[in-house]
């Protein structure tokens, strides 16, 4: 299936271009690094006959496939993402695994999902990129059955995640044209403010909202570190077009800045996130309210 009613918010261009291809190239490393988050979301899914799960911003499909394994043949998990390269990679993985999972390239903010068709909606770092998050979560609420569960993991602030900004801070003097991050703009740290997250969910029709801190120790093989910092994030995007002299200088500088996180053959850091939980209230509950 192809994208429908896509919102042109810049994210489509980003994730269908170099960023999307970079994530596909780094798929195995990223899946390994974010496996603890995947496990938390899989555990939150209650398997049962006919249980349907939507994975928002599914990327290359690791969490979708893991949930599908949990559900078995009697359930179904659908992954949705705006990125054609990542959806193509996810579909290829699903074909190799011979799974019941399926994948949809669409903008979850505006796609016309079948109303009341999902029992659980999950996301691993996929909900921070909407240009209109209230519209997006209202659309997901329409796709959720009464009493459906919402479970999303999102990053807290950049200040609480120094590992994630090490490359751009170290490279900034060498790359003066690197764009600054904008608070609340679509992107990695758009959900840094827990009160804003709760307000978005409340305004879009969700109930029993809970936004609690989640700190997870993550690992990256040291021999994958240079590949990680040269492919992903603002620095990775710029390096794809930089001349060889600049590229070499930036890589040396940025790699040195990561040294505090390197412990032998491993790179270790703590990911500061939110575990966001909510419930789709039934019509009768709304009337009582």
PASEBA-1860 file (N, C-alpha, C; in nm, 3 decimals):
! residues 289
1> XXXXXXXX> 0.084/-0.120/0.000/0.000/0.000/0.000/0.088/0.125/0.000 ~ 0.040/0.230/-0.062/0.120/0.351/-0.072/0.061/0.462/0.015 ~ 0.137/0.568/0.025/0.100/0.679/0.112/-0.029/0.746/0.062 ~ -0.111/0.789/0.157/-0.232/0.864/0.122/-0.241/0.986/0.211 ~ -0.290/1.097/0.158/-0.313/1.220/0.235/-0.187/1.260/0.312 ~ -0.072/1.258/0.247/0.052/1.288/0.316/0.066/1.436/0.344 ~ 0.112/1.470/0.462/0.138/1.608/0.498/0.280/1.644/0.456 ~ 0.295/1.749/0.375/0.428/1.789/0.331/0.486/1.885/0.434
9> XXXXXXXX> 0.547/1.831/0.538/0.599/1.912/0.648/0.751/1.914/0.653 ~ 0.816/1.871/0.548/0.961/1.863/0.548/1.012/1.729/0.595 ~ 0.935/1.661/0.680/0.976/1.531/0.729/0.971/1.427/0.617 ~ 0.875/1.438/0.528/0.867/1.344/0.416/0.993/1.352/0.330 ~ 1.036/1.475/0.302/1.158/1.494/0.223/1.279/1.438/0.297 ~ 1.287/1.467/0.425/1.401/1.421/0.506/1.411/1.269/0.507 ~ 1.300/1.203/0.540/1.305/1.059/0.564/1.292/0.977/0.437 ~ 1.257/1.040/0.326/1.261/0.970/0.198/1.391/0.999/0.123
17> XXXXXXXX> 1.476/1.079/0.184/1.604/1.113/0.125/1.719/1.049/0.201 ~ 1.824/1.128/0.225/1.946/1.074/0.284/1.925/1.016/0.422 ~ 1.841/1.080/0.503/1.820/1.030/0.639/1.758/0.891/0.640 ~ 1.658/0.871/0.554/1.595/0.740/0.546/1.691/0.633/0.502 ~ 1.772/0.662/0.400/1.869/0.564/0.352/1.977/0.538/0.457 ~ 2.015/0.642/0.533/2.116/0.624/0.638/2.065/0.530/0.746 ~ 1.937/0.543/0.781/1.880/0.454/0.883/1.874/0.309/0.832 ~ 1.845/0.292/0.705/1.845/0.157/0.648/1.986/0.099/0.655
25> XXXXXXXX> 2.086/0.179/0.620/2.224/0.132/0.623/2.267/0.093/0.764 ~ 2.217/0.166/0.864/2.257/0.143/1.003/2.157/0.054/1.078 ~ 2.068/-0.010/1.006/1.958/-0.085/1.067/2.002/-0.179/1.178 ~ 2.098/-0.265/1.151/2.137/-0.366/1.249/2.194/-0.303/1.375 ~ 2.276/-0.200/1.359/2.337/-0.133/1.474/2.230/-0.064/1.557 ~ 2.138/0.007/1.492/2.033/0.079/1.565/1.939/-0.017/1.635 ~ 1.903/-0.127/1.569/1.814/-0.225/1.633/1.879/-0.284/1.757 ~ 2.009/-0.310/1.749/2.080/-0.363/1.865/2.084/-0.260/1.977
33> XXXXXXXX> 2.111/-0.135/1.943/2.123/-0.030/2.043/1.990/-0.002/2.112 ~ 1.880/-0.008/2.035/1.749/0.025/2.090/1.666/-0.097/2.130 ~ 1.730/-0.213/2.136/1.658/-0.335/2.173/1.588/-0.325/2.308 ~ 1.646/-0.262/2.411/1.575/-0.251/2.539/1.439/-0.182/2.527 ~ 1.429/-0.082/2.440/1.303/-0.012/2.422/1.202/-0.100/2.348 ~ 1.251/-0.171/2.249/1.166/-0.265/2.177/1.106/-0.366/2.274 ~ 1.189/-0.420/2.363/1.141/-0.520/2.459/1.032/-0.465/2.548 ~ 1.047/-0.339/2.592/0.946/-0.277/2.677/0.812/-0.265/2.605
41> XXXXXXXX> 0.815/-0.228/2.480/0.691/-0.213/2.404/0.626/-0.348/2.374 ~ 0.707/-0.448/2.344/0.653/-0.582/2.318/0.584/-0.635/2.444 ~ 0.646/-0.611/2.559/0.588/-0.657/2.686/0.455/-0.589/2.714 ~ 0.437/-0.468/2.662/0.314/-0.391/2.688/0.196/-0.439/2.604 ~ 0.223/-0.522/2.505/0.116/-0.571/2.416/0.055/-0.697/2.475 ~ -0.076/-0.696/2.491/-0.148/-0.813/2.542/-0.191/-0.900/2.423 ~ -0.128/-1.013/2.412/-0.161/-1.102/2.300/-0.297/-1.166/2.321 ~ -0.374/-1.177/2.215/-0.504/-1.241/2.222/-0.560/-1.259/2.083
49> XXXXXXXX> -0.656/-1.348/2.066/-0.716/-1.371/1.933/-0.770/-1.243/1.873 ~ -0.733/-1.214/1.751/-0.784/-1.096/1.683/-0.723/-0.965/1.728 ~ -0.623/-0.968/1.816/-0.563/-0.843/1.866/-0.487/-0.774/1.755 ~ -0.515/-0.645/1.736/-0.452/-0.568/1.629/-0.371/-0.453/1.689 ~ -0.247/-0.442/1.641/-0.153/-0.343/1.693/-0.103/-0.256/1.578 ~ -0.093/-0.125/1.604/-0.036/-0.031/1.508/0.095/0.022/1.565 ~ 0.203/0.011/1.488/0.334/0.061/1.527/0.362/0.187/1.446 ~ 0.363/0.302/1.513/0.372/0.432/1.446/0.519/0.474/1.433
57> XXXXXXXX> 0.558/0.513/1.312/0.697/0.548/1.288/0.784/0.424/1.301 ~ 0.743/0.317/1.234/0.803/0.185/1.256/0.943/0.171/1.199 ~ 0.986/0.267/1.116/1.121/0.258/1.060/1.140/0.131/0.979 ~ 1.248/0.060/1.006/1.279/-0.062/0.930/1.212/-0.186/0.989 ~ 1.124/-0.166/1.087/1.030/-0.272/1.124/1.066/-0.365/1.238 ~ 1.173/-0.340/1.309/1.214/-0.436/1.413/1.108/-0.456/1.520 ~ 1.051/-0.345/1.571/0.951/-0.356/1.677/0.822/-0.419/1.622 ~ 0.783/-0.381/1.502/0.664/-0.439/1.441/0.677/-0.591/1.431
65> XXXXXXXX> 0.791/-0.637/1.385/0.814/-0.781/1.370/0.817/-0.852/1.504 ~ 0.876/-0.787/1.605/0.880/-0.847/1.738/0.741/-0.861/1.797 ~ 0.657/-0.758/1.777/0.519/-0.765/1.826/0.443/-0.874/1.751 ~ 0.464/-0.885/1.621/0.397/-0.988/1.543/0.432/-1.127/1.594 ~ 0.557/-1.146/1.632/0.596/-1.276/1.689/0.522/-1.302/1.819 ~ 0.503/-1.198/1.898/0.430/-1.214/2.025/0.282/-1.246/2.001 ~ 0.223/-1.182/1.901/0.081/-1.201/1.874/0.052/-1.337/1.812 ~ 0.144/-1.386/1.731/0.120/-1.514/1.664/0.022/-1.500/1.549
73> XXXXXXXX> -0.023/-1.612/1.500/-0.106/-1.614/1.379/-0.245/-1.554/1.401 ~ -0.291/-1.545/1.526/-0.426/-1.498/1.552/-0.435/-1.347/1.571 ~ -0.319/-1.279/1.574/-0.319/-1.134/1.586/-0.254/-1.072/1.464 ~ -0.244/-0.939/1.464/-0.183/-0.872/1.349/-0.122/-0.741/1.394 ~ 0.000/-0.715/1.349/0.068/-0.588/1.376/0.100/-0.521/1.243 ~ 0.062/-0.393/1.233/0.089/-0.314/1.114/0.187/-0.202/1.151 ~ 0.293/-0.190/1.075/0.387/-0.080/1.093/0.361/0.028/0.990 ~ 0.360/0.153/1.034/0.338/0.265/0.943/0.454/0.363/0.955
81> XXXXXXXX> 0.501/0.412/0.840/0.610/0.509/0.840/0.602/0.590/0.712 ~ 0.652/0.712/0.720/0.648/0.803/0.605/0.761/0.777/0.507 ~ 0.860/0.695/0.548/0.981/0.675/0.469/0.971/0.553/0.378 ~ 0.977/0.576/0.248/0.975/0.465/0.153/1.098/0.374/0.167 ~ 1.220/0.428/0.182/1.335/0.338/0.199/1.322/0.248/0.322 ~ 1.274/0.303/0.431/1.263/0.222/0.553/1.150/0.120/0.542 ~ 1.038/0.159/0.482/0.928/0.064/0.464/0.970/-0.048/0.370 ~ 1.045/-0.014/0.266/1.093/-0.118/0.174/1.182/-0.217/0.248
89> XXXXXXXX> 1.269/-0.166/0.336/1.355/-0.254/0.414/1.272/-0.340/0.510 ~ 1.170/-0.280/0.571/1.084/-0.354/0.663/1.009/-0.466/0.591 ~ 0.959/-0.436/0.472/0.886/-0.538/0.396/0.979/-0.653/0.356 ~ 1.102/-0.620/0.322/1.199/-0.725/0.287/1.228/-0.813/0.408 ~ 1.239/-0.754/0.524/1.260/-0.832/0.647/1.140/-0.921/0.675 ~ 1.020/-0.866/0.658/0.899/-0.944/0.682/0.890/-1.063/0.588 ~ 0.930/-1.041/0.463/0.926/-1.150/0.366/1.025/-1.261/0.403 ~ 1.142/-1.220/0.449/1.241/-1.320/0.490/1.195/-1.398/0.611
97> XXXXXXXX> 1.122/-1.331/0.701/1.078/-1.393/0.825/0.948/-1.470/0.808 ~ 0.878/-1.448/0.697/0.749/-1.513/0.673/0.654/-1.486/0.788 ~ 0.635/-1.358/0.818/0.557/-1.315/0.933/0.418/-1.268/0.890 ~ 0.331/-1.252/0.989/0.198/-1.196/0.962/0.200/-1.043/0.964 ~ 0.312/-0.983/1.006/0.322/-0.837/1.011/0.310/-0.779/0.870 ~ 0.257/-0.657/0.862/0.249/-0.588/0.734/0.292/-0.443/0.754 ~ 0.324/-0.376/0.643/0.379/-0.241/0.651/0.310/-0.149/0.553 ~ 0.288/-0.025/0.597/0.216/0.075/0.521/0.300/0.202/0.514
105> XXXXXXXX> 0.328/0.249/0.394/0.395/0.378/0.382/0.288/0.487/0.380 ~ 0.282/0.562/0.486/0.179/0.666/0.499/0.220/0.762/0.609 ~ 0.157/0.877/0.610/0.174/0.976/0.716/0.067/0.949/0.822 ~ 0.108/0.899/0.936/0.012/0.863/1.041/-0.065/0.984/1.091 ~ -0.017/1.103/1.065/-0.087/1.224/1.107/-0.220/1.241/1.034 ~ -0.225/1.194/0.910/-0.344/1.222/0.829/-0.400/1.101/0.754 ~ -0.333/0.987/0.761/-0.381/0.871/0.687/-0.519/0.827/0.737 ~ -0.603/0.787/0.644/-0.739/0.745/0.679/-0.739/0.598/0.722
113> XXXXXXXX> -0.695/0.573/0.845/-0.704/0.438/0.899/-0.850/0.399/0.916 ~ -0.878/0.271/0.910/-1.014/0.225/0.941/-1.049/0.266/1.083 ~ -1.165/0.327/1.105/-1.201/0.371/1.241/-1.208/0.254/1.338 ~ -1.165/0.280/1.460/-1.176/0.183/1.570/-1.124/0.045/1.529 ~ -1.003/0.043/1.474/-0.952/-0.083/1.420/-0.832/-0.140/1.495 ~ -0.780/-0.068/1.598/-0.663/-0.117/1.669/-0.687/-0.126/1.819 ~ -0.635/-0.233/1.879/-0.647/-0.254/2.023/-0.531/-0.189/2.099 ~ -0.417/-0.175/2.034/-0.299/-0.114/2.093/-0.225/-0.034/1.988
121> XXXXXXXX> -0.178/0.084/2.025/-0.095/0.166/1.938/0.037/0.190/2.010 ~ 0.147/0.160/1.943/0.278/0.174/2.004/0.368/0.258/1.915 ~ 0.479/0.306/1.973/0.579/0.375/1.894/0.711/0.377/1.969 ~ 0.817/0.343/1.899/0.953/0.354/1.952/1.021/0.469/1.879 ~ 1.022/0.586/1.942/1.087/0.704/1.887/1.029/0.745/1.752 ~ 0.898/0.730/1.734/0.840/0.763/1.605/0.735/0.872/1.607 ~ 0.705/0.930/1.724/0.593/1.024/1.731/0.638/1.170/1.750 ~ 0.768/1.194/1.745/0.818/1.330/1.772/0.831/1.414/1.645
129> XXXXXXXX> 0.789/1.358/1.531/0.817/1.422/1.403/0.694/1.481/1.335 ~ 0.580/1.479/1.403/0.458/1.536/1.344/0.465/1.688/1.347 ~ 0.424/1.754/1.237/0.420/1.900/1.241/0.298/1.950/1.316 ~ 0.195/1.865/1.330/0.077/1.899/1.409/0.045/1.779/1.497 ~ 0.110/1.768/1.613/0.092/1.649/1.696/-0.050/1.629/1.748 ~ -0.124/1.737/1.772/-0.262/1.721/1.817/-0.345/1.654/1.708 ~ -0.329/1.700/1.586/-0.399/1.637/1.473/-0.358/1.491/1.460 ~ -0.229/1.464/1.477/-0.179/1.327/1.461/-0.238/1.234/1.566
137> XXXXXXXX> -0.235/1.275/1.692/-0.286/1.187/1.797/-0.439/1.178/1.795 ~ -0.505/1.282/1.744/-0.650/1.272/1.725/-0.681/1.169/1.616 ~ -0.598/1.169/1.511/-0.616/1.071/1.404/-0.592/0.929/1.455 ~ -0.491/0.913/1.539/-0.465/0.782/1.597/-0.577/0.742/1.693 ~ -0.633/0.840/1.763/-0.746/0.809/1.852/-0.864/0.754/1.772 ~ -0.890/0.811/1.656/-0.999/0.760/1.572/-0.972/0.618/1.526 ~ -0.845/0.586/1.508/-0.809/0.451/1.464/-0.812/0.349/1.577 ~ -0.821/0.397/1.701/-0.818/0.309/1.818/-0.958/0.268/1.861
145> XXXXXXXX> -0.972/0.145/1.901/-1.099/0.099/1.959/-1.115/0.157/2.098 ~ -1.238/0.159/2.147/-1.261/0.204/2.285/-1.176/0.122/2.380 ~ -1.113/0.192/2.474/-1.026/0.131/2.575/-0.895/0.079/2.518 ~ -0.863/0.112/2.395/-0.733/0.074/2.339/-0.622/0.144/2.415 ~ -0.506/0.079/2.420/-0.391/0.133/2.491/-0.295/0.203/2.395 ~ -0.239/0.314/2.441/-0.134/0.384/2.368/-0.006/0.375/2.450 ~ 0.103/0.330/2.388/0.233/0.320/2.455/0.339/0.374/2.359 ~ 0.400/0.486/2.397/0.502/0.548/2.313/0.627/0.577/2.395
153> XXXXXXXX> 0.741/0.561/2.334/0.867/0.600/2.396/0.924/0.715/2.315 ~ 0.957/0.824/2.384/1.010/0.944/2.319/1.127/0.997/2.400 ~ 1.216/1.069/2.335/1.331/1.126/2.404/1.288/1.240/2.495 ~ 1.358/1.254/2.607/1.346/1.374/2.689/1.432/1.484/2.625 ~ 1.486/1.574/2.702/1.553/1.690/2.645/1.693/1.659/2.595 ~ 1.743/1.747/2.509/1.881/1.734/2.462/1.978/1.744/2.578 ~ 1.947/1.831/2.677/2.037/1.847/2.792/2.050/1.717/2.871 ~ 1.943/1.637/2.873/1.946/1.511/2.946/2.004/1.397/2.863
161> XXXXXXXX> 2.034/1.424/2.737/2.087/1.322/2.647/2.215/1.372/2.580 ~ 2.320/1.396/2.660/2.442/1.452/2.601/2.506/1.363/2.495 ~ 2.489/1.231/2.507/2.545/1.143/2.404/2.489/1.176/2.267 ~ 2.358/1.204/2.263/2.291/1.228/2.136/2.330/1.360/2.070 ~ 2.388/1.450/2.145/2.428/1.579/2.088/2.579/1.597/2.088 ~ 2.654/1.495/2.125/2.801/1.505/2.130/2.858/1.542/1.993 ~ 2.811/1.475/1.888/2.867/1.498/1.755/2.848/1.642/1.710 ~ 2.727/1.695/1.725/2.704/1.830/1.675/2.774/1.936/1.760
169> XXXXXXXX> 2.784/1.912/1.891/2.855/2.008/1.976/3.004/2.010/1.942 ~ 3.062/1.892/1.919/3.204/1.886/1.887/3.234/1.941/1.747 ~ 3.141/1.917/1.654/3.164/1.956/1.515/3.127/2.101/1.487 ~ 3.053/2.165/1.576/3.001/2.300/1.550/3.108/2.399/1.505 ~ 3.227/2.405/1.569/3.327/2.502/1.523/3.378/2.474/1.382 ~ 3.369/2.350/1.338/3.418/2.313/1.206/3.310/2.319/1.098 ~ 3.183/2.320/1.142/3.070/2.322/1.049/2.977/2.437/1.085 ~ 3.018/2.561/1.058/2.939/2.677/1.101/2.799/2.684/1.040
177> XXXXXXXX> 2.776/2.611/0.931/2.644/2.615/0.867/2.546/2.514/0.920 ~ 2.586/2.440/1.024/2.497/2.337/1.077/2.375/2.402/1.144 ~ 2.254/2.362/1.105/2.135/2.427/1.162/2.117/2.396/1.310 ~ 2.071/2.496/1.384/2.045/2.477/1.527/1.913/2.405/1.546 ~ 1.905/2.327/1.651/1.777/2.261/1.685/1.679/2.365/1.738 ~ 1.553/2.351/1.702/1.450/2.443/1.747/1.359/2.373/1.847 ~ 1.345/2.428/1.969/1.257/2.366/2.068/1.115/2.347/2.016 ~ 1.057/2.232/2.041/0.919/2.197/2.005/0.900/2.176/1.855
185> XXXXXXXX> 1.002/2.200/1.773/0.989/2.173/1.630/0.994/2.022/1.608 ~ 0.934/1.973/1.498/0.941/1.829/1.472/1.086/1.781/1.472 ~ 1.112/1.674/1.545/1.248/1.625/1.555/1.268/1.543/1.681 ~ 1.391/1.501/1.701/1.424/1.406/1.807/1.375/1.449/1.945 ~ 1.390/1.577/1.979/1.360/1.623/2.115/1.232/1.705/2.123 ~ 1.142/1.687/2.028/1.018/1.765/2.025/0.929/1.740/2.146 ~ 0.944/1.623/2.209/0.860/1.589/2.324/0.936/1.601/2.455 ~ 1.032/1.691/2.461/1.114/1.706/2.581/1.032/1.749/2.703
193> XXXXXXXX> 0.929/1.831/2.680/0.847/1.886/2.789/0.730/1.790/2.818 ~ 0.734/1.726/2.934/0.630/1.627/2.966/0.492/1.690/2.974 ~ 0.484/1.815/3.019/0.353/1.881/3.029/0.296/1.908/2.891 ~ 0.382/1.942/2.797/0.336/1.960/2.659/0.286/1.828/2.602 ~ 0.357/1.720/2.629/0.314/1.588/2.580/0.176/1.553/2.636 ~ 0.159/1.570/2.766/0.031/1.539/2.829/-0.081/1.626/2.771 ~ -0.050/1.754/2.747/-0.150/1.846/2.692/-0.190/1.804/2.550 ~ -0.093/1.761/2.469/-0.121/1.715/2.334/-0.216/1.596/2.337
201> XXXXXXXX> -0.188/1.502/2.424/-0.272/1.382/2.431/-0.412/1.415/2.482 ~ -0.420/1.500/2.581/-0.551/1.537/2.635/-0.634/1.609/2.529 ~ -0.570/1.701/2.457/-0.642/1.778/2.355/-0.687/1.690/2.240 ~ -0.614/1.582/2.215/-0.648/1.497/2.101/-0.739/1.381/2.139 ~ -0.789/1.379/2.264/-0.895/1.287/2.299/-0.855/1.162/2.375 ~ -0.731/1.157/2.427/-0.688/1.041/2.505/-0.712/1.065/2.653 ~ -0.720/0.957/2.728/-0.748/0.964/2.871/-0.644/0.881/2.948 ~ -0.650/0.891/3.081/-0.559/0.816/3.169/-0.414/0.834/3.125
209> XXXXXXXX> -0.379/0.958/3.103/-0.247/0.991/3.047/-0.139/0.983/3.156 ~ -0.030/0.917/3.122/0.082/0.904/3.216/0.212/0.923/3.139 ~ 0.292/1.019/3.180/0.420/1.047/3.116/0.527/1.037/3.222 ~ 0.600/0.928/3.222/0.697/0.907/3.329/0.838/0.888/3.274 ~ 0.940/0.930/3.351/1.078/0.917/3.305/1.119/0.772/3.288 ~ 1.199/0.749/3.186/1.252/0.616/3.157/1.399/0.634/3.121 ~ 1.488/0.579/3.203/1.631/0.588/3.179/1.684/0.448/3.149 ~ 1.745/0.432/3.032/1.786/0.300/2.986/1.933/0.303/2.945
217> XXXXXXXX> 2.008/0.205/2.994/2.148/0.191/2.954/2.155/0.127/2.815 ~ 2.225/0.192/2.724/2.236/0.145/2.586/2.382/0.116/2.551 ~ 2.400/0.024/2.457/2.533/-0.017/2.414/2.546/-0.005/2.263 ~ 2.665/0.032/2.220/2.699/0.039/2.078/2.839/-0.020/2.063 ~ 2.862/-0.113/1.972/2.998/-0.163/1.954/3.093/-0.050/1.915 ~ 3.209/-0.045/1.978/3.303/0.064/1.950/3.342/0.069/1.803 ~ 3.350/-0.046/1.740/3.391/-0.047/1.599/3.281/0.003/1.505 ~ 3.162/0.033/1.560/3.054/0.091/1.480/3.038/0.240/1.506
225> XXXXXXXX> 3.118/0.295/1.598/3.097/0.434/1.639/3.121/0.533/1.526 ~ 3.228/0.519/1.452/3.256/0.614/1.344/3.147/0.606/1.237 ~ 3.103/0.485/1.205/2.993/0.472/1.110/2.867/0.538/1.160 ~ 2.840/0.527/1.289/2.723/0.589/1.351/2.729/0.741/1.339 ~ 2.841/0.801/1.376/2.849/0.947/1.379/2.863/1.009/1.241 ~ 2.905/0.930/1.142/2.920/0.985/1.007/2.798/0.964/0.918 ~ 2.700/0.889/0.966/2.580/0.862/0.885/2.455/0.929/0.939 ~ 2.447/0.944/1.071/2.321/0.983/1.133/2.328/1.122/1.196
233> XXXXXXXX> 2.212/1.183/1.212/2.204/1.312/1.277/2.251/1.426/1.189 ~ 2.249/1.549/1.242/2.287/1.667/1.163/2.429/1.658/1.108 ~ 2.522/1.605/1.188/2.660/1.595/1.142/2.671/1.493/1.029 ~ 2.606/1.380/1.045/2.611/1.277/0.942/2.559/1.328/0.809 ~ 2.450/1.407/0.812/2.394/1.460/0.687/2.492/1.555/0.618 ~ 2.557/1.641/0.695/2.652/1.736/0.636/2.775/1.663/0.583 ~ 2.822/1.562/0.655/2.942/1.491/0.612/2.922/1.417/0.480 ~ 2.798/1.383/0.448/2.773/1.314/0.322/2.808/1.400/0.201
241> XXXXXXXX> 2.813/1.534/0.222/2.844/1.624/0.112/2.973/1.703/0.134 ~ 3.040/1.679/0.246/3.162/1.755/0.277/3.280/1.707/0.194 ~ 3.377/1.796/0.175/3.498/1.755/0.106/3.583/1.666/0.197 ~ 3.679/1.600/0.140/3.754/1.499/0.215/3.832/1.560/0.332 ~ 3.888/1.679/0.312/3.964/1.742/0.420/3.874/1.774/0.539 ~ 3.758/1.835/0.511/3.664/1.867/0.618/3.613/1.740/0.686 ~ 3.581/1.642/0.605/3.530/1.516/0.659/3.631/1.452/0.755 ~ 3.756/1.446/0.716/3.859/1.386/0.800/3.875/1.464/0.930
249> XXXXXXXX> 3.878/1.595/0.920/3.894/1.679/1.038/3.777/1.664/1.135 ~ 3.656/1.663/1.080/3.537/1.650/1.165/3.534/1.512/1.232 ~ 3.562/1.408/1.158/3.558/1.273/1.214/3.658/1.260/1.328 ~ 3.779/1.311/1.309/3.880/1.304/1.415/3.835/1.379/1.540 ~ 3.781/1.497/1.520/3.737/1.581/1.633/3.620/1.518/1.706 ~ 3.522/1.472/1.630/3.401/1.416/1.691/3.431/1.283/1.759 ~ 3.512/1.199/1.695/3.546/1.071/1.758/3.615/1.093/1.893 ~ 3.701/1.191/1.902/3.768/1.221/2.029/3.668/1.265/2.135
257> XXXXXXXX> 3.565/1.337/2.093/3.464/1.386/2.188/3.382/1.273/2.248 ~ 3.373/1.159/2.177/3.298/1.044/2.229/3.380/0.958/2.325 ~ 3.505/0.990/2.343/3.593/0.904/2.422/3.541/0.875/2.564 ~ 3.477/0.970/2.634/3.425/0.938/2.768/3.322/0.824/2.769 ~ 3.261/0.797/2.656/3.160/0.692/2.649/3.218/0.556/2.608 ~ 3.343/0.554/2.570/3.406/0.432/2.520/3.467/0.353/2.634 ~ 3.427/0.226/2.644/3.479/0.135/2.747/3.522/0.007/2.677 ~ 3.648/0.004/2.636/3.698/-0.112/2.564/3.628/-0.127/2.431
265> XXXXXXXX> 3.565/-0.241/2.410/3.498/-0.271/2.283/3.356/-0.218/2.278 ~ 3.311/-0.148/2.383/3.173/-0.100/2.389/3.168/0.051/2.408 ~ 3.063/0.109/2.352/3.025/0.247/2.380/2.900/0.241/2.466 ~ 2.904/0.305/2.582/2.792/0.298/2.676/2.739/0.437/2.706 ~ 2.608/0.448/2.711/2.546/0.574/2.749/2.407/0.546/2.806 ~ 2.351/0.644/2.874/2.216/0.633/2.928/2.122/0.717/2.844 ~ 2.017/0.654/2.795/1.915/0.723/2.716/1.806/0.773/2.810 ~ 1.784/0.904/2.811/1.682/0.966/2.897/1.555/0.987/2.814
273> XXXXXXXX> 1.452/0.912/2.847/1.329/0.910/2.765/1.205/0.927/2.851 ~ 1.092/0.935/2.784/0.961/0.926/2.847/0.895/0.795/2.804 ~ 0.830/0.730/2.897/0.734/0.625/2.862/0.597/0.690/2.870 ~ 0.533/0.704/2.757/0.404/0.772/2.747/0.294/0.668/2.735 ~ 0.199/0.674/2.826/0.087/0.580/2.826/-0.044/0.657/2.828 ~ -0.144/0.603/2.759/-0.277/0.663/2.760/-0.377/0.557/2.717 ~ -0.504/0.592/2.728/-0.613/0.500/2.692/-0.716/0.574/2.608 ~ -0.774/0.505/2.512/-0.881/0.563/2.431/-1.013/0.547/2.506
281> XXXXXXXX> -1.071/0.656/2.555/-1.194/0.643/2.634/-1.311/0.603/2.545 ~ -1.402/0.529/2.603/-1.522/0.490/2.528/-1.617/0.610/2.520 ~ -1.712/0.601/2.427/-1.808/0.709/2.410/-1.891/0.728/2.538 ~ -1.925/0.619/2.604/-2.004/0.628/2.727/-1.925/0.697/2.837 ~ -1.793/0.673/2.842/-1.710/0.737/2.943/-1.703/0.886/2.919 ~ -1.696/0.925/2.790/-1.693/1.067/2.758/-1.824/1.135/2.795 ~ -1.936/1.065/2.774/-2.067/1.121/2.810/-2.079/1.139/2.961 ~ -2.027/1.041/3.036/-2.031/1.054/3.182/-1.946/1.169/3.231
289> X> -1.830/1.188/3.157/-1.740/1.296/3.195/-1.804/1.431/3.173
END
